[in-house]
């Protein structure tokens, strides 16, 4: 049977680099039937099922991670209703594929844009957790400054928070660990957004924002991340960004002037000390 399956479907699931559901439908039907076969002997049934599930997973893993996830997104609901074993294999491969994509991040933004991940809590959880940086002890980083640095440089942050904003049920589908990360992220961003608006913000954090102005303004527009109505006014936020930038420039200039004054005072002190020594030698000694 395995030889027949290989000869009947010798090619990859995805042909010529593009995924089309109609192209893989016949083979997917065969796989589902193979793993759903039962025999009078339970042990033999389990061995049969395990053999073909392993074969399917092996073939699926030969596809690019992006294509594995596309197949998962396209087939999981249908398969979930008819073949729980096959469903588990699809999910297992998709989870590993998401982990691989998170290492690279180049395709993940496009992936989130093209697929409704709000239905797939486990995959979203993996994306959140695998993308979150850890410290030298292997613990997730905490603290406003580090969390903001992560959010502003995280390519998927805007997409994930938009999905959550559009579908509030998403947060309930995440694992507890992923929920905690999302709550930490929301709390940190809300706090920084308030400080940014009222001006009581540290220069280091403000510089992070100014380096990622586009990402920051996009995140501000998400309701869950800023409860101040002004955040929705893109023009107002751009003006405020310019003002904050001018304030930073003024502070930097003031700092340079103070540093220059201190250097001058130090040199003057050395000069006066030298002059005093000369005066002391000539007139007093």
C-alpha positions in Angstrom: 0.0 0.0 0.0 2.8 2.4 0.8 4.5 1.7 -2.6 1.1 2.3 -4.3 0.7 5.6 -2.5 4.2 6.7 -3.5 3.7 5.8 -7.2 0.2 7.3 -7.3 1.5 10.6 -5.8 5.2 10.9 -6.4 5.3 14.7 -6.5 5.4 17.3 -3.7 2.1 18.6 -2.3 2.9 22.1 -3.5 3.9 22.3 -7.2 6.0 25.1 -8.7 6.2 27.1 -5.5 2.5 28.0 -5.4 -0.2 26.5 -3.2 -3.6 25.7 -4.7 -6.1 23.7 -2.7 -7.5 22.0 -5.9 -4.1 20.6 -6.7 -3.7 18.7 -3.4 -7.3 17.8 -2.8 -7.1 14.3 -4.4 -4.0 13.3 -2.5 -5.4 14.7 0.8 -8.5 12.5 0.4 -6.3 9.4 0.0 -4.3 10.3 3.1 -7.5 10.8 5.1 -8.8 7.4 4.0 -5.6 5.7 4.7 -5.4 6.9 8.3 -9.1 6.2 9.0 -8.9 2.5 8.0 -9.7 0.2 10.9 -9.1 -3.5 11.3 -10.4 -6.2 13.7 -7.1 -6.2 15.5 -6.6 -2.9 17.4 -2.9 -3.2 17.6 -2.6 -3.7 13.9 -4.9 -0.7 13.3 -2.7 1.5 15.5 0.4 0.4 13.7 -1.2 1.0 10.3 -2.4 4.4 11.3 1.0 5.4 12.8 2.8 4.3 9.7 0.8 6.4 7.3 0.7 9.4 9.7 4.4 9.3 9.9 4.6 9.1 6.1 2.3 12.1 5.7 4.2 14.2 8.2 7.5 13.3 6.5 6.1 14.4 3.1 4.5 17.6 4.5 7.7 18.6 6.3 9.5 18.6 2.9 7.4 21.6 2.0 8.5 25.1 2.9 7.3 26.2 6.3 5.0 28.9 4.7 3.4 26.2 2.5 2.9 23.9 5.5 1.0 26.6 7.3 -1.1 27.5 4.2 -2.1 23.8 4.0 -3.0 23.8 7.7 -5.0 27.0 7.4 -6.9 25.7 4.3 -7.6 22.2 5.6 -7.7 22.2 9.4 -11.4 22.9 9.8 -12.5 20.3 7.3 -10.1 17.7 8.6 -11.0 18.4 12.2 -14.6 17.3 11.6 -13.7 14.0 9.9 -10.2 12.8 11.1 -8.9 13.8 14.5 -5.7 11.8 14.0 -5.0 13.5 10.7 -5.8 16.8 12.3 -3.2 16.3 15.0 -0.5 15.6 12.4 -1.4 18.8 10.5 -1.3 20.8 13.6 2.0 19.3 14.7 3.7 20.2 11.4 2.2 23.7 11.4 3.5 24.4 14.9 7.0 23.3 13.9 6.7 25.5 10.7 5.7 28.5 12.7 8.6 28.0 15.0 10.9 27.9 12.0 9.4 31.1 10.5 9.7 32.9 13.8 13.5 32.5 13.6 13.5 34.3 10.3 10.5 36.6 10.5 10.7 37.6 6.9 7.5 35.8 5.8 5.5 36.0 9.0 4.0 39.4 8.5 2.8 38.3 5.1 1.4 35.1 6.6 -0.6 36.9 9.2 -1.9 39.3 6.6 -3.2 36.5 4.3 -4.7 34.1 6.8 -7.3 34.4 9.6 -5.2 33.2 12.5 -7.9 34.2 15.1 -9.3 30.7 14.7 -6.0 29.0 15.6 -5.1 29.8 19.2 -2.2 27.3 19.4 -0.4 28.7 16.3 -0.9 32.3 17.5 0.5 31.3 20.9 3.6 29.8 19.3 4.1 33.0 17.3 3.8 35.2 20.5 6.1 33.0 22.6 8.8 32.2 20.1 9.1 35.9 19.1 9.4 37.2 22.7 13.1 37.8 23.7 14.6 36.1 26.7 17.3 37.2 29.1 20.6 35.4 29.8 18.7 33.2 32.4 16.2 32.0 29.7 13.3 34.1 31.2 11.1 36.3 29.1 12.2 39.9 29.3 10.1 42.2 31.5 10.0 46.0 32.1 8.5 48.8 30.1 11.8 49.7 28.3 12.6 46.2 27.2 9.0 45.3 26.3 8.7 48.5 24.2 11.9 47.7 22.4 10.5 44.3 21.6 7.1 45.6 20.4 8.6 48.4 18.2 11.1 46.0 16.5 8.7 43.0 16.3 7.5 42.7 12.7 4.3 40.9 13.7 3.2 43.1 16.6 0.9 45.3 14.6 -0.7 42.4 12.8 -1.2 40.3 15.9 -2.7 43.2 17.9 -5.0 44.1 15.0 -6.3 40.5 14.9 -6.9 40.7 18.6 -8.6 44.1 18.3 -10.8 42.9 15.5 -11.7 39.7 17.3 -11.7 40.0 21.1 -12.2 36.2 21.3 -8.6 35.6 20.2 -7.2 36.2 23.7 -9.3 33.4 25.1 -7.9 31.0 22.5 -4.3 31.6 23.5 -2.4 29.4 26.0 -2.1 30.9 29.5 1.6 31.7 28.9 0.8 33.5 25.6 -2.1 35.4 27.3 0.3 36.6 30.0 2.8 37.9 27.3 0.1 39.7 25.5 -1.2 41.3 28.7 2.4 42.4 29.6 2.8 43.9 26.1 -0.6 45.7 26.3 0.1 47.1 29.8 3.6 48.3 28.8 2.5 50.0 25.6 -0.6 51.6 27.3 1.7 53.0 30.0 4.3 54.4 27.6 1.5 55.8 25.3 0.1 57.9 28.3 3.6 59.1 29.2 4.3 60.0 25.5 1.1 62.1 25.4 1.5 63.9 28.7 5.3 64.4 28.2 6.4 62.6 31.4 8.5 60.1 29.5 12.2 59.0 29.8 14.5 60.2 27.0 15.7 56.7 26.4 12.1 55.4 25.8 11.3 58.5 23.7 14.3 57.8 21.5 13.1 54.2 21.0 9.8 55.7 19.8 11.4 58.3 17.5 13.5 55.6 15.9 10.3 53.6 15.1 7.8 56.4 14.5 5.8 54.5 11.9 5.4 51.4 14.0 4.5 53.4 17.1 1.8 55.4 15.4 0.3 52.3 13.9 0.2 50.6 17.3 -1.4 53.8 18.8 -4.4 53.4 16.5 -5.3 50.0 18.1 -8.0 50.5 20.7 -6.7 47.9 23.1 -3.3 49.7 23.3 -4.4 53.3 23.8 -7.6 54.4 25.5 -7.0 58.1 24.7 -9.2 59.2 21.8 -6.4 61.4 20.5 -4.5 58.3 19.6 -6.8 57.7 16.6 -6.0 61.1 15.2 -3.0 60.3 13.0 -2.2 63.9 12.1 -2.3 65.0 15.8 0.0 62.1 16.7 2.4 63.1 13.9 2.5 66.7 15.2 3.1 65.4 18.8 5.9 63.3 17.5 7.5 66.3 15.9 7.1 68.3 19.1 8.7 65.5 21.2 11.5 65.2 18.6 12.1 69.0 19.0 12.1 68.6 22.7 14.7 65.9 22.5 16.9 68.0 20.2 16.6 70.9 22.6 17.6 68.7 25.6 20.6 67.3 23.6 21.7 70.8 22.7 21.3 72.0 26.3 23.4 69.0 27.4 26.1 69.8 25.0 26.2 73.4 26.1 26.4 72.4 29.8 29.1 69.9 29.0 31.0 72.7 27.1 30.5 75.0 30.1 31.9 72.4 32.5 34.9 71.8 30.3 35.5 75.5 30.1 35.2 75.8 33.9 37.5 72.9 34.4 40.1 74.5 32.1 39.6 77.9 33.8 40.1 76.3 37.1 43.4 74.7 36.0 44.5 78.1 34.5 43.6 80.0 37.7 45.4 77.4 39.8 48.5 77.8 37.6 48.3 81.6 37.7 47.9 81.4 41.5 51.0 79.2 41.8 53.0 81.7 39.7 51.6 84.6 41.8 52.5 82.8 45.0 56.0 82.1 43.8 56.8 85.6 42.6 55.1 87.8 45.2 54.7 85.7 48.4 57.6 83.2 48.6 
